[in-house]
Amino acid sequence: MDPLISIITINYNNKTGLHKTIKSVIDQTNKNFEFIVIDGASTDGSTALIALYQEHFTYKVSEPDKGIYQAMNKGIKMAKGQFLLFLNSGDTLSNSTILHQVTPYLYSSTGIIYGNSAYLEPNGKVIRTYPDELSFDFFFSQNLSHQASFIRKSLFTELFLYNEDYKIASDWEFFMYAICKANIAYRHIDLVICDYDVSGISSITTNHKVMNEERRLTLEKYFPLFIKDYEKMKVFNSKRGRHFLYIQKHNFAYKILKGMMNLILYFLPKAK
């Protein structure tokens, strides 16, 4: 029998997005999955929608929670599948056969199997392709999409559940620890797994300060020797840093910049 997939959807006051997510899951040609919906006591009609589709859910609940990661942890605790897929309300599976296409890859002993994702930007879909080989350098500035990742459930027992003290970076912390510290086996599959709703909390630019602080706390806890490297990477990933790297790559522009800097230094008052 094929490995069972647990699809976990969390929702709070996003009835329209939840409806899209539910439809994309129940339309799958491969029915060997369980569907878990964790709602945070929504008041926008989401609970009525959940009741309407209740026959499709293995488990559902609508009650207050402390945030997205507590909701995701509730789903993990109820899941019975070998692999978990976190598809939040508003996110959808890329097509009706994607679970069928992924299933052959789930027979291995790999801990994390991740595909690509389509970002639903205002100007259309943008396909995000993740590398076959992950590294510390990758996680410094990026993250895997949990909507495109099938995570072996046993890892949450062997390692830890999502950090409920964080608002944004708990999935990043889990991936970072699992791959870069616990050395969990992973595999990239070249399939677009999901259409990702970019209106989520981690995509809002004003939340990046919180995200960066949570990432720093993770590095202090698990990778203290890399804090200085992280600070440098933040600089180089800033707009100014990217401009500098662009100039450095283009020899002529770099020579002009270097000449200008030397000229400025020449005319600066000399220290006595």
Backbone hydrogen bonds, N-H to C=O, Kabsch-Sander energy under -0.5 kcal/mol:
donor,donor_aa,acceptor,acceptor_aa,energy
5,I,32,N,-1.2
6,S,83,F,-3.1
7,I,5,I,-0.7
7,I,34,E,-3.0
8,I,6,S,-0.6
8,I,85,L,-2.9
9,T,7,I,-0.6
9,T,36,I,-3.1
10,I,8,I,-0.5
11,N,38,I,-2.2
18,L,14,N,-3.0
19,H,15,K,-2.3
20,K,16,T,-1.7
21,T,17,G,-2.2
22,I,18,L,-2.8
23,K,19,H,-2.4
24,S,20,K,-2.1
25,V,21,T,-1.6
26,I,22,I,-2.7
27,D,23,K,-1.3
28,Q,25,V,-1.7
29,T,96,S,-2.8
31,K,29,T,-0.7
33,F,31,K,-2.2
34,E,5,I,-2.6
36,I,7,I,-3.1
36,I,34,E,-0.5
37,V,59,Y,-2.2
38,I,9,T,-2.9
38,I,36,I,-0.5
39,D,37,V,-0.6
39,D,61,V,-3.0
40,G,11,N,-2.5
41,A,39,D,-0.6
49,L,45,G,-1.7
50,I,46,S,-2.5
51,A,47,T,-2.1
52,L,48,A,-1.9
53,Y,49,L,-1.5
54,Q,51,A,-1.0
56,H,53,Y,-2.5
57,F,54,Q,-1.5
58,T,35,F,-2.5
59,Y,35,F,-1.4
61,V,37,V,-1.7
63,E,39,D,-2.3
71,A,67,G,-1.9
72,M,68,I,-2.4
73,N,69,Y,-2.2
74,K,70,Q,-2.0
75,G,71,A,-1.7
76,I,72,M,-2.2
77,K,73,N,-2.3
78,M,74,K,-1.3
79,A,75,G,-1.3
82,Q,4,L,-1.4
83,F,4,L,-1.7
84,L,151,I,-2.7
85,L,6,S,-2.7
86,F,146,H,-1.0
87,L,8,I,-1.9
87,L,85,L,-0.9
88,N,86,F,-0.7
89,S,10,I,-2.2
90,G,17,G,-1.5
91,D,88,N,-2.3
92,T,195,D,-2.1
94,S,193,I,-2.5
98,I,95,N,-1.1
101,Q,97,T,-2.1
102,V,98,I,-2.0
103,T,99,L,-2.0
105,Y,102,V,-2.0
106,L,103,T,-1.8
107,Y,104,P,-0.9
108,S,105,Y,-0.8
111,G,185,A,-1.7
112,I,185,A,-1.6
113,I,150,F,-2.4
114,Y,112,I,-0.5
114,Y,187,R,-2.4
115,G,148,A,-2.8
116,N,191,L,-3.2
117,S,128,R,-2.0
118,A,194,C,-2.9
119,Y,117,S,-0.6
119,Y,126,V,-3.3
120,L,196,Y,-2.4
121,E,119,Y,-1.8
121,E,124,G,-1.4
124,G,121,E,-2.1
126,V,119,Y,-2.2
128,R,117,S,-3.7
129,T,127,I,-0.6
134,L,132,D,-0.6
139,F,135,S,-1.8
140,F,136,F,-1.5
141,S,137,D,-0.8
141,S,138,F,-0.8
142,Q,138,F,-1.8
146,H,144,L,-0.7
148,A,145,S,-1.6
149,S,146,H,-0.9
150,F,113,I,-3.5
151,I,84,L,-2.4
151,I,149,S,-0.7
152,R,111,G,-3.0
153,K,82,Q,-2.4
155,L,152,R,-1.7
156,F,153,K,-1.7
157,T,153,K,-0.5
157,T,154,S,-0.9
158,E,154,S,-2.7
159,L,155,L,-3.0
160,F,155,L,-0.5
164,E,162,Y,-0.7
166,Y,163,N,-1.2
173,E,169,A,-2.5
174,F,170,S,-2.3
175,F,171,D,-2.5
176,M,172,W,-2.9
177,Y,173,E,-2.6
178,A,174,F,-2.9
179,I,175,F,-2.5
180,C,176,M,-2.3
181,K,177,Y,-1.8
182,A,177,Y,-2.9
184,I,178,A,-3.0
187,R,112,I,-2.1
189,I,114,Y,-2.6
191,L,189,I,-2.3
193,I,116,N,-2.8
193,I,191,L,-0.9
194,C,116,N,-0.8
195,D,92,T,-3.1
196,Y,118,A,-3.5
196,Y,194,C,-0.6
198,V,196,Y,-0.8
200,G,197,D,-1.3
203,S,200,G,-1.4
204,I,200,G,-0.6
204,I,201,I,-0.7
207,N,204,I,-2.0
208,H,205,T,-1.9
211,M,207,N,-2.2
212,N,208,H,-2.9
213,E,209,K,-1.9
214,E,210,V,-2.4
215,R,211,M,-2.3
216,R,212,N,-2.1
217,L,213,E,-2.1
218,T,214,E,-1.9
219,L,215,R,-2.4
220,E,216,R,-2.4
221,K,217,L,-1.8
222,Y,218,T,-2.9
223,F,218,T,-0.6
223,F,219,L,-1.8
226,F,223,F,-2.2
227,I,224,P,-1.2
230,Y,226,F,-2.2
231,E,227,I,-2.2
232,K,228,K,-2.0
233,M,229,D,-2.5
234,K,230,Y,-2.2
235,V,231,E,-1.6
236,F,232,K,-2.3
237,N,233,M,-1.6
238,S,235,V,-1.2
241,G,235,V,-0.6
242,R,238,S,-2.4
243,H,239,K,-2.0
244,F,240,R,-2.1
245,L,241,G,-2.4
246,Y,242,R,-2.2
247,I,243,H,-2.5
248,Q,244,F,-2.7
249,K,245,L,-1.7
250,H,246,Y,-1.3
251,N,249,K,-0.9
254,Y,247,I,-0.6
254,Y,250,H,-2.3
255,K,251,N,-2.2
256,I,252,F,-1.9
257,L,253,A,-2.5
258,K,254,Y,-2.8
259,G,255,K,-2.5
260,M,256,I,-2.5
261,M,257,L,-2.4
262,N,258,K,-2.3
263,L,259,G,-2.2
264,I,260,M,-2.4
265,L,261,M,-2.4
266,Y,262,N,-1.9
267,F,263,L,-1.6
268,L,264,I,-1.0
